[in-house]
Structure formats: structure tokens, C-alpha cells
């Protein structure tokens, strides 16, 4: 069965380590999109930080943001919200209170804006591409959260996770990066959203090829007809994949994979 949907993680997969988009990836993605393959960007990023990548790619993908908590239709279909599953306000406040009590850093995503108490390196990394506001955590009470991220030095992240165990019960939790613990609403992950998008696009899940590198990609690689890990992927991600491609993101792994598994 030929692959008719391509689901791509962005950071560490589509983009090189320095955050640039390899020209070979652009050319390859444009080629298969022109052949009718549905392109899906399936990422932990927030929507405003995805759109510049869409512009660079020059295709019209379905956008799955926040690890699948929010899905937007292609621009040609009005970029309407197809799905939004935030963490309920009553649950989000438990995590806010835990962060306040322990004085560790929390990123609170609400209506495509990041709220946090401290100005950090994330500001310099993302601004001005995203909305980013410094506010006391106390002001976030009563708000739902599309996603939450606890941030800590990697050496202390296990301790942070232990502190959060009561508050995160029932949520989807993933260690996407060594210093990040991401929290989403129950049942939200990249695999579940790929199944949702495949049904929306009328594509059998067996005809979906997914590529990723991080811990938040494991469910996506598991449910896809073919799950492909890039060479720079974590060990557990490689173990979950059907195929580990020999190219890294810096080597334009997406282009290499497309050349291997999609018709020219």
C-alpha cells in the first residue's frame, strides 16, 4: 500500500540542529505534496511558532500543535480549528499551585500565548515569533491550558516529576527534552492526533508514514503504517520505530526518507 500521508515532527527531524530548514527537505516535501500526499506537521510547538515553517516549506499542511492538543485545517480550508483539547482549568490550577509551592519554572500555554513568571532564554529563542507574557502564576488561576511545561536542569527533572505526581494524575505527560516535562489533557499525544487527522483526511492509518526523534514522537511512530526514526533520535524512540534511517536531521533525513519510501 503506497503512503499517502506524511506526518513530520519539526525540531530534530524536519529542521537541522541549528534550527534551519535544509533545502533538500523543502524540495522533497514539495514534490510529494504536488503528487497528492497529505502533509502533516505534528509537533510540540505552539501555532505561531509553526507558521513560519509552513511559509518556508511552501506547502499547505494540516497543523497538529502542542503535541496534538490543537489541530488546524490547511490554509486552503480556512485554517479552522478541527480539534482543541486543553487541560481543564480545575486541573491546571493544581499544577500552578505545585509550581508556586516549589518555586520551579512553569510555562503555561493559553490561547496561543506562553505565560510564565520568569524571563528566560526561551524569550530570546522564540521572540518575536510567539506571544510571551511574564505574569505572576497566581493570575493564571481559572484558565485552561492547552499545554504546560515544567522546566528544570536535567539533573533535577526527576525530582520535579516526583513533586508533580499528585497534580498530573490522569494527564498525558512526556519528557520531550532533557530539561522539559510536557503535560497535556488526558489522551492527548501525537499518535492519537495522527489517527484523528488520518480519519479527517480519509487516509487509512496503514498509509501514513511518520518521522520523529523525541520522546513525544513515540506514540506517533507506533500507530503509523511506518514509523521512521532519524539517526539522531533518542534510544527509546529508535526502539519504537519500524525503521531507523541512517541520516540525521542535519543530513536532511526527511528528504532521504521521502526518496526511499515515496514514488518519484
C-alpha positions in Angstrom: 0.0 0.0 0.0 1.6 3.4 -1.0 2.0 6.1 1.6 -0.5 8.9 1.1 0.1 10.9 4.3 3.4 12.1 5.7 3.4 13.2 9.4 6.6 15.1 10.4 7.9 16.2 13.7 9.7 19.6 13.3 12.5 20.1 15.8 15.3 17.5 15.4 13.5 15.9 12.4 12.4 18.4 9.7 14.8 21.1 11.0 18.5 20.7 11.4 20.1 21.1 14.9 20.7 24.8 14.3 17.0 25.4 13.6 17.4 25.8 9.8 15.3 24.0 7.2 17.5 22.0 4.8 16.7 22.9 1.2 16.6 19.2 0.3 13.8 18.7 2.7 11.8 21.6 1.2 12.3 20.2 -2.3 11.3 16.7 -1.3 8.2 17.7 0.7 7.0 19.9 -2.1 7.5 17.1 -4.6 5.3 14.6 -2.7 2.7 17.3 -1.8 2.4 18.0 -5.5 1.7 14.3 -6.1 -1.2 14.5 -3.7 0.4 13.2 -0.4 -1.2 14.9 2.6 1.5 16.7 4.7 1.0 16.9 8.4 3.3 18.9 10.8 2.9 17.1 14.1 4.8 19.0 16.8 5.0 20.2 20.3 5.3 23.7 19.1 2.6 26.3 19.5 0.8 27.5 16.4 2.5 30.9 16.0 5.9 29.1 16.0 4.8 26.7 13.3 3.5 29.1 10.7 7.0 30.4 9.7 8.0 26.8 9.0 4.9 26.4 6.8 5.9 29.6 4.9 9.4 28.1 4.4 8.1 24.8 3.2 5.8 26.3 0.6 3.1 23.6 1.1 -0.3 23.7 2.8 -0.2 21.1 5.7 -2.6 20.2 8.4 -1.1 21.5 11.6 -1.0 19.5 14.8 0.3 21.7 17.6 1.0 21.3 21.3 1.7 17.5 20.9 -1.8 17.0 19.4 -3.8 19.2 21.8 -4.8 21.5 18.9 -5.3 20.7 15.2 -5.8 23.3 12.4 -7.0 22.7 8.9 -4.8 23.7 6.0 -4.8 27.4 5.0 -6.8 26.5 1.9 -9.5 25.2 4.1 -9.6 28.3 6.3 -7.1 27.2 9.0 -10.1 26.4 11.1 -9.7 24.5 14.4 -10.5 20.9 13.9 -9.7 19.9 17.5 -8.7 21.5 20.7 -8.3 19.5 23.9 -6.9 21.8 26.7 -6.2 20.8 30.3 -9.3 21.9 32.3 -8.8 24.9 34.5 -9.5 22.9 37.6 -6.7 20.6 36.8 -4.3 23.2 35.5 -4.6 25.1 38.8 -3.2 22.1 40.7 0.0 22.3 38.7 0.2 26.0 39.0 -0.1 25.6 42.8 2.6 23.0 42.8 4.9 25.3 40.8 4.2 28.1 43.2 4.9 26.0 46.2 8.2 24.6 44.8 9.3 27.8 43.0 10.2 26.0 39.8 9.7 27.3 36.3 6.4 26.7 34.5 5.3 27.6 31.0 1.6 27.9 30.8 0.1 27.8 27.2 -3.3 29.6 26.8 -4.8 30.8 23.6 -1.5 30.6 21.7 0.4 32.6 24.3 3.0 31.5 26.8 2.7 32.7 30.3 5.5 32.4 32.9 6.8 34.2 35.9 10.4 34.4 34.8 12.1 35.8 31.7 14.3 33.0 30.4 16.4 32.0 27.4 13.1 30.9 25.8 12.3 34.6 25.3 15.4 35.2 23.2 14.9 31.9 21.3 11.3 32.4 20.3 10.5 36.2 20.5 9.2 37.9 18.4 7.7 34.8 16.8 5.4 34.0 19.7 3.3 35.7 22.2 5.1 35.5 25.6 4.0 37.2 28.8 5.6 37.5 32.2 2.9 37.3 34.8 2.6 36.0 38.4 1.4 32.4 38.4 -1.4 33.5 40.7 -3.0 35.3 37.7 -3.4 32.0 35.8 -6.0 30.5 38.2 -9.2 29.8 36.4 -7.6 29.4 32.9 -7.5 26.2 30.9 -4.1 25.3 29.5 -3.5 23.9 26.0 -0.2 22.6 27.3 2.0 23.0 30.4 5.8 22.6 30.6 7.8 22.2 33.7 11.4 23.3 33.1 14.4 22.4 35.2 18.0 21.5 34.9 18.1 17.9 33.6 19.8 16.7 36.8 16.8 17.9 38.8 14.0 16.9 36.4 13.3 13.5 38.1 12.8 15.4 41.4 10.4 17.8 39.7 8.4 14.9 38.3 8.1 13.3 41.7 6.8 16.6 43.1 4.2 16.7 40.3 2.9 13.1 40.6 -0.3 14.0 42.5 -1.1 17.0 40.3 -0.5 15.4 37.0 -2.6 12.2 37.7 -4.6 11.4 34.6 -2.8 13.8 32.3 -0.6 12.9 29.3 3.0 13.5 30.4 6.1 13.3 28.2 9.8 14.1 28.7 10.3 15.6 25.2 13.7 17.1 26.1 16.1 16.5 29.0 15.0 19.8 30.6 11.3 19.7 29.7 8.4 17.8 31.1 5.3 18.5 29.0 1.8 18.0 30.2 -1.4 17.8 28.1 -5.0 16.8 28.6 -5.8 13.1 29.1 -5.4 11.1 25.9 -3.5 13.8 24.1 -0.4 12.7 22.2 1.0 12.7 18.7 -0.2 9.2 18.0 -3.8 9.9 18.9 -3.8 13.0 16.8 -2.3 11.2 13.8 -5.2 8.8 14.0 -7.6 11.8 14.2 -6.0 13.5 11.2 -5.9 10.4 9.1 -9.6 9.9 9.6 -10.2 13.6 8.8 -8.1 13.2 5.6 -9.7 9.9 4.6 -6.4 8.1 4.7 -6.0 4.6 6.3 -3.6 4.7 9.1 -1.6 2.0 7.3 -1.0 4.5 4.6 0.6 7.0 7.0 4.3 7.4 7.3 5.6 9.3 10.4 9.0 10.6 11.3 10.4 11.8 14.6 13.3 11.9 17.1 12.0 12.8 20.5 10.1 11.2 23.4 6.9 12.9 22.3 7.1 11.1 18.9 6.9 7.5 20.2 3.1 7.1 20.0 3.1 8.7 16.5 5.7 6.2 15.3 3.8 3.4 16.9 0.5 4.0 15.3 1.7 5.0 11.8 1.8 2.5 9.0 5.5 3.1 9.0 7.3 4.8 11.9 10.7 6.2 11.0 13.2 7.5 13.5 16.0 9.8 12.3 19.6 8.8 13.2 19.8 11.5 15.9 16.7 10.1 17.7 16.8 9.0 21.3 17.4 5.4 22.0 13.8 4.7 23.2 12.5 6.4 20.1 14.6 4.2 17.8 13.4 1.2 19.7 9.8 2.2 19.0 10.3 2.9 15.3 9.8 0.4 12.5 12.9 1.9 10.7 15.8 3.9 11.8 17.1 5.9 8.9 20.9 6.4 8.7 20.6 10.2 8.1 20.4 12.7 10.9 18.3 15.9 10.8 21.5 17.7 9.8 21.8 15.4 6.8 18.2 16.2 5.5 16.8 12.9 6.8 13.3 13.9 5.7 14.4 14.2 2.1 16.3 10.8 2.4 13.2 9.1 3.8 10.9 10.6 1.1 13.3 9.4 -1.6 13.3 5.9 -0.1 9.6 5.4 0.5 7.7 7.7 -1.9 7.5 7.3 -5.7 9.3 9.8 -7.8 
